[in-house]
Amino acid sequence: MAGEAQDQVWPLPKFYFSVTIASLDATFQEVSGLEIEAQVIEYRHGNSPEFSTIKMPGIKKFGDITLKKGVFKSDNKFWDWFNKIKMNTIERQSVTISLLDEAGAPTMVWTLKNAWPSKITGTDLKSDGNEVAVETLVLVHEGLTIANS
């Protein structure tokens, strides 16, 4: 009914976000892979009367982050970052992914520790297509923290 107080608890929309990579400035169309899991260790001691294992948490495992962005003229900053990879050395960056509210303030922030590009995929090309050229950047990292505002 009109005039009634509305419930102020609504899920956040996912279309308004920002990505900050320490020394690189870019806007992205899509971000995926914000996940963490604990590997499972199964154990059964020899004199256990149970014929099953117990499950314990093991090492944490972080998913790769996939970022998609439009291709722009003379924009090779991610290719340049990728090309800095040498034998067991890479320029690691901190990455911040923020979900924004309607005022542009961060409401949920994911921070990646020691991220670096493991894969870059250029756009596909089609002579009869009318889509925007999009490239994909896959980041690996050593830690994911989440903060709510």
C-alpha positions in Angstrom: 0.0 0.0 0.0 1.1 3.5 -0.7 2.5 5.4 2.3 3.5 2.4 4.3 7.0 2.1 5.7 9.1 0.0 3.4 11.6 -2.6 4.6 15.1 -1.1 4.3 16.9 -4.5 4.0 17.4 -5.2 0.4 20.2 -7.2 -1.3 22.8 -5.1 -3.0 22.8 -4.9 -6.8 26.0 -6.2 -8.4 26.4 -3.9 -11.4 28.0 -1.0 -9.6 31.6 -1.9 -8.6 35.2 -0.7 -8.9 38.5 -2.5 -9.2 41.8 -0.9 -8.1 45.1 -2.5 -9.0 47.9 -0.8 -7.1 49.7 1.0 -10.0 47.2 0.3 -12.9 44.0 2.3 -13.6 41.3 0.4 -15.5 37.5 -0.2 -15.6 36.1 -3.7 -15.9 32.9 -5.1 -17.3 32.9 -8.3 -15.2 34.6 -9.8 -12.1 34.3 -13.4 -11.2 36.1 -16.0 -9.0 35.8 -14.3 -5.6 36.0 -17.6 -3.7 37.9 -19.3 -0.9 37.7 -22.9 0.3 39.4 -25.1 2.9 40.8 -28.3 1.6 39.5 -31.3 3.4 41.8 -33.8 5.2 40.2 -37.2 5.8 41.6 -39.3 8.6 40.8 -42.5 10.4 42.9 -43.8 13.3 43.5 -47.5 13.5 41.5 -48.4 16.5 38.4 -46.4 15.6 35.1 -48.3 16.0 33.6 -46.3 13.1 34.1 -47.5 9.6 34.4 -44.0 8.2 36.8 -41.1 8.3 36.7 -37.9 10.2 37.0 -34.7 8.1 39.3 -31.9 9.2 40.0 -28.5 7.6 43.2 -28.3 5.8 45.0 -25.5 3.9 43.0 -22.6 2.5 42.7 -22.4 -1.2 41.9 -19.2 -3.1 40.2 -19.2 -6.5 41.6 -17.3 -9.5 40.0 -14.0 -10.2 38.8 -13.4 -13.8 38.4 -9.8 -14.9 36.9 -8.8 -18.3 37.3 -5.4 -19.8 36.9 -3.6 -23.1 39.8 -3.2 -25.5 40.9 0.4 -26.0 43.4 1.9 -28.5 47.0 2.0 -27.2 46.0 0.3 -23.9 48.6 -2.5 -23.2 49.1 -2.0 -19.5 48.0 -5.6 -18.6 50.1 -7.1 -21.4 53.1 -5.0 -20.1 52.5 -6.3 -16.6 52.3 -9.9 -17.9 55.5 -9.5 -19.9 57.4 -8.6 -16.7 57.2 -12.3 -15.7 60.7 -13.8 -15.5 61.9 -17.1 -14.0 60.1 -17.1 -10.6 59.8 -13.3 -10.4 56.8 -11.1 -11.1 55.6 -7.7 -10.0 52.9 -8.6 -7.4 50.2 -6.0 -6.8 47.5 -5.5 -4.2 44.0 -5.5 -5.8 40.9 -4.0 -4.3 37.4 -4.9 -5.6 34.6 -2.8 -4.1 30.9 -3.3 -4.4 29.4 0.3 -4.4 26.1 1.7 -3.1 24.0 4.2 -5.0 26.2 7.1 -3.8 29.4 5.4 -5.0 30.6 4.5 -1.5 32.1 1.0 -1.0 29.8 -1.3 0.9 31.7 -4.6 0.6 35.4 -4.7 -0.2 37.5 -7.7 -1.3 41.3 -7.3 -1.1 43.7 -9.6 -2.9 47.2 -10.0 -1.6 50.2 -10.4 -3.9 48.2 -10.7 -7.1 49.8 -11.2 -10.5 48.5 -12.1 -14.0 48.6 -15.7 -14.9 46.7 -15.5 -18.2 45.5 -12.8 -20.6 43.1 -13.7 -23.4 42.6 -11.3 -26.3 39.3 -10.7 -27.9 37.8 -13.0 -30.5 37.4 -11.4 -33.9 34.4 -11.9 -36.2 33.8 -10.2 -39.5 30.1 -10.3 -39.1 29.9 -9.4 -35.3 28.8 -6.2 -33.8 30.0 -6.7 -30.2 32.6 -4.7 -28.3 36.1 -6.2 -28.2 36.6 -7.6 -24.7 39.8 -9.1 -23.2 40.1 -11.3 -20.2 42.7 -11.1 -17.4 43.1 -13.9 -14.9 44.8 -13.0 -11.6 46.2 -15.5 -9.1 46.8 -14.3 -5.5 48.0 -15.4 -2.1 45.1 -14.2 0.1 41.6 -12.8 0.1 40.1 -10.6 2.8 36.6 -9.2 2.9 35.4 -6.1 4.7 31.9 -4.6 5.0 31.2 -0.9 5.5 
